[in-house]
Amino acid sequence: MFTLVFRIPAEKEQLFTAHREVKEQAMQAELRHARELKEAKAAAEAKLDESLKEYTNSIAVLRAEMEEETVARKAAQDRLALLEAEQKEYDRLVLQTDALALRLFPHSQAHAVNKVAERRVEQEMANPDAPWDPYDHLVALSARVQHMRSVDRHLADLLDVAIQICKVLWPKEPVPANITLTTNRLKHAGRRIREWKCSAARAGADAALRIACSWYDDLDLDAFHSLRADAPTDTDPARTAKRQDR
């Protein structure tokens, strides 16, 4: 009994000590938990702030990229509109130039039509008889240019020939200095040739009279104002042929 009385306080003291230790451990655990919770909360807040910053930066980058894309799209649209306008103007100039070339060189039309037809056959067009598009007019213009080059080569020779004709028809006059003066001179070529014909006829008649007068001293030149009717040299075929052979 005495032993039991002394044991109870000792056990009570042990229980009190154990309770105090447990309480201290619980308090330490609570403090540790609070500290860890605070640290976790701080870490979470920091992580959240970092995520928010990254999100904000991503949004800013995305917005900048979208703005750049918008600017690039607008620039591309403007460039496309400019190219379309330039293409329309180019097509208009091609049609206008081809029409002018046709008016200046109408004989080139057949060659141009053949070239356009050849191009349409090569392209295997579904409707080869469709109206010409701007590219067809460009092909036609190229064909006309080739035709004009061919004509131009002949025109270069034509100028030399024209100068030679001027030298022959007007041997005592200076050669015209340019193509305009040469053209103006050649406008009178018909009259010059008629003058030459008359001069040649007079020279031939004078030569014939000289020959006749050299053989017949008493020849009456006043009688040669017209042909004699029923002259043997006109009525006799043999004598006519002999006269013509002379």
C-alpha positions, 0 to 999 in steps of 0.5 A: 500500500505504501509502495502504491502511494509513492508510485501514483505521484511518480506516475502522475509526474511522468504523465504530466511530463509526457503531457507537457512534452506532447503539448510542446511537440504539438505546439512545435508541430503547429508552429512548424505547420504554420511556418510551412503553411506560410512558406507554402502560401508565400511560394504559391503567391510568388508562383502565382505572381510569376504566372501572372507576369508570364501571362501578362508578358505572353499577352503582350507578345501575342498582342504585338505579334497580332499587331505586326500580323495586322500591319503585315496583312494591311501592307500585303493587301495594299501591295496586292491592290497596287499590283492589281492597279498596275496590272490593269494599267499595263493591260490598258497600255498593251491594248492601246499599243497593239491598236496603234501598231495595227493602225500603223501596220495593218498588213501585220494583222494576219501574222499577229492572228496566226501567232495568237492562234498558235499560242492558244493551241499550245495552251490548249484553250477550251475556246480558241475562238474566245475574244482576245485577252490582254496576253493575246494582245501582247503576243499580237504586239510582239508579232507586229514588232517582228513584222515592223523589224522586217519592214524596217530592214527594207526601209533602210534599203529604200532610202539608199535606192531613193537617193540613187533614183534622185541622182539618176533623175537629177544628175546635175542637182545636189543630193537631198540632205535628209529623208524628208527632202528626198521624199519631196524630190521624189514626189516630182519623179513622174513629171521628171520622167515625162520630161525625159520622155519628151527629151528622148523623143526630141533627141530621137527625132533629131537623130533621125532627121540628121541621118536623113539629111546626111543622105538627101541634101534636098530634103524638105524638112517642112514636109515632116510635120505629119505622117504621109498617108498610105506610106509603104513603111506603114502599109507593107508588113515587110517594110514595117518590120524592117523599119521597126528593126531599125 
